[in-house]
Amino acid sequence: MVKAKMQKSARLFVVLAGCSLTGTAWGQATTRQCSGNEDVGPACLLARQQLPSLPAGRIFWHLDKFATREAAEKAAVATSTVADAFGSTWLFTVERKGWRPKGGEHVSDIGPLPVQPAANYAAEYLRSVFTPGMTAPLHVHSGPEAFYAVTGDTCLETPDGIKVGRGAGNSLFIKGGPPMLLMAIGKSPRQGFALILHDASRPPTTLIHDWQPKGLCKRQLSGHRDR
């Protein structure tokens, strides 16, 4: 009986950790390392990279896929990170717009990212699987955040309104500072990545409870369900 109650409590905690609860500061799972389990649940930290400097000019997040990890590592540059997720080997790179790795399959460029001057930078790469209606906790970042959806639809609400990305391969980005709510919308699970490119001397993510969304993403979700 006690064991059953403990298992139920653990399941409840996992659900709550992936959702935004009004007036409650729940920890966003950006420090929890990703495992091989890609079930539905809160975001996890896929990789973190220190970047003493950034390339000159406008900065983009480049996503490329490779047949093997060895091939991806061979194509990597100083601002690249190799990660395995969603059945593929990925090369994530922070570089100028026209940059391309040697080999691989180019997937997307996201940007230009509104990066602010800093002595040193860090890149955090997150992985998440949300079912429609699931959200990340309300939070702010100390640098721009970019999103890429392998599958599913994306809605991002801030005090300025919403941004919506639809279909496999949709991407969004936001400058550092504004409070935000990320929600999976549409009719299918959203498998996605996020990049937080921030001042390394500041925490990448701060949870908040002094702003509440207007429900604009919820309306987008309701619109899908009514169709």
URNORJO-V734722 format. One record per residue. N is the residue number from 1. RES is the residue in one small letter. PSI is psi in whole degrees, 0 to 359 (* if undefined). Layout:
n	res	psi
N	RES	PSI
N	RES	PSI
This chain:
n	res	psi
1	m	313
2	v	317
3	k	319
4	a	319
5	k	320
6	m	319
7	q	321
8	k	318
9	s	321
10	a	318
11	r	321
12	l	320
13	f	318
14	v	317
15	v	314
16	l	324
17	a	338
18	g	1
19	c	159
20	s	122
21	l	128
22	t	127
23	g	9
24	t	132
25	a	95
26	w	141
27	g	129
28	q	137
29	a	46
30	t	348
31	t	351
32	r	118
33	q	141
34	c	146
35	s	188
36	g	351
37	n	120
38	e	36
39	d	169
40	v	135
41	g	181
42	p	165
43	a	149
44	c	162
45	l	112
46	l	319
47	a	153
48	r	134
49	q	130
50	q	135
51	l	95
52	p	330
53	s	164
54	l	154
55	p	153
56	a	150
57	g	193
58	r	138
59	i	136
60	f	155
61	w	119
62	h	133
63	l	124
64	d	150
65	k	146
66	f	156
67	a	328
68	t	159
69	r	323
70	e	317
71	a	320
72	a	317
73	e	327
74	k	327
75	a	350
76	a	150
77	v	186
78	a	333
79	t	25
80	s	153
81	t	136
82	v	134
83	a	148
84	d	124
85	a	148
86	f	40
87	g	10
88	s	161
89	t	124
90	w	144
91	l	111
92	f	129
93	t	135
94	v	110
95	e	178
96	r	168
97	k	314
98	g	4
99	w	144
100	r	141
101	p	167
102	k	115
103	g	186
104	g	178
105	e	116
106	h	133
107	v	311
108	s	153
109	d	133
110	i	125
111	g	195
112	p	139
113	l	131
114	p	79
115	v	135
116	q	151
117	p	140
118	a	157
119	a	321
120	n	153
121	y	163
122	a	145
123	a	124
124	e	128
125	y	125
126	l	152
127	r	140
128	s	156
129	v	112
130	f	139
131	t	158
132	p	129
133	g	341
134	m	147
135	t	161
136	a	158
137	p	155
138	l	133
139	h	171
140	v	161
141	h	154
142	s	10
143	g	176
144	p	150
145	e	135
146	a	147
147	f	141
148	y	128
149	a	117
150	v	319
151	t	160
152	g	177
153	d	153
154	t	139
155	c	131
156	l	118
157	e	134
158	t	176
159	p	340
160	d	354
161	g	211
162	i	156
163	k	138
164	v	134
165	g	132
166	r	142
167	g	161
168	a	134
169	g	4
170	n	151
171	s	151
172	l	160
173	f	160
174	i	146
175	k	161
176	g	148
177	g	302
178	p	145
179	p	151
180	m	158
181	l	124
182	l	129
183	m	140
184	a	128
185	i	193
186	g	203
187	k	358
188	s	159
189	p	147
190	r	115
191	q	122
192	g	165
193	f	157
194	a	147
195	l	127
196	i	114
197	l	105
198	h	166
199	d	120
200	a	343
201	s	355
202	r	153
203	p	139
204	p	324
205	t	135
206	t	123
207	l	148
208	i	161
209	h	16
210	d	12
211	w	141
212	q	133
213	p	160
214	k	2
215	g	19
216	l	322
217	c	325
218	k	323
219	r	321
220	q	319
221	l	316
222	s	322
223	g	321
224	h	317
225	r	335
226	d	347
227	r	*
